[in-house]
Amino acid sequence: MTPWELRHVPFKYQLSDWTLFSCALPLQCRSATLLGAPIPASLPPDAERLPGSEGFMIRALPLEERLPPLTRTGDYLRYVPLQYEHCYIDLTLGFERYQEKFSSKTRSTIKRKIRKYAEHCGGEIPWKIYREPAQMREFFRLAREVSAVSYQERLLDAGLPDSEDYIREAEARAANGTVRAYILFDGDRPVSYLYCPIENDVLIYAYLGYDPGYMKHSVGTVLQWLALESLFAEGGFKAFDFTEGQSDHKRLFSTHQMLRAHVFMVRASLRNAAVVRSHHLMNRFSNWLGNTLDKLGLKARIKRLIRFK
């Protein structure tokens, strides 16, 4: 795991996919490694609480079994707001073995999408890999054109950053070989992007987006396949980490899934109990609302309205 770091961690109160407000607690935070083995949930934090800290947070903790969302453990409240099947790709397999994980029908579908996009582009698919420091500003300029119209930015507030500090960080990563970035084009027009920092030979699925006008061309799938083919050919990487959250896209491309959770151990005070219990209740209501909107067919309509606004 990474070292402990004291941070002010925001608890976001959301209704379905929309954030209403947040409340922060000072916590000692660390993240589990991608390839770490599952551990028993009863293990306590392996550090003393620092002055000013209200407890601990471990991101992406691999679990042996699912946990109740809220329990009392000694002097702490253990809060588990997110449990998910963490998807990743074993990049040591080789591309031929990787393709064998797909059914013949799925392989045929992916190849058909790639072939149809190549036909749309006049025979060859224009795309580019960005890995050198001098290429990073071009990547961000072009990728931001896509991000500005993508639903990741409009709906999820998860668009590609465009701050000078972040671009300089990307340039520094490129200088030491710890970033890969990709853009898919239609002619000279960027239509999809993928940005992957590299940590300990593991590529992080950090930012992606596509032009919603190209949804019917499956440009996200096309770029993902081209990028993976390139990464397998390059070699030297351990894994492609799809990070937290679940989606059909991640499940489709992953070779492995592991149960993980964000686990909070906060001091059992009245204030902390109010924060985590109200956050838990809001999450339950938010999930109910999202499911209800889904059943009524309204959630997808609302998302489409926001995407194309």
Secondary structure, DSSP 8 states (H G I E B T S, - for coil): ----EEEEEEEEEEETTEEEEEEEEEEEEEE--TT---B-TT---SS---TT--EEEEEEEEBSS---SEEEETTEEEEEEEEEEEEEEETTS-HHHHHTTS-HHHHHHHHHHHHHHHHHTTSS--EEEE-SGGGHHHHHHHHHHHHTTSHHHHTTS------HHHHHHHHHHHHTT-EEEEEEEETTEEEEEEEEEEETTEEE--EEEE-GGGGGGTHHHHHHHHHHHHHHHH----EEE--SS--HHHHHH-SEEEEEEEEEEEE--HHHHHHHHHHHHHHHHHHHHHHHHHHTT-HHHHHHHHHT-
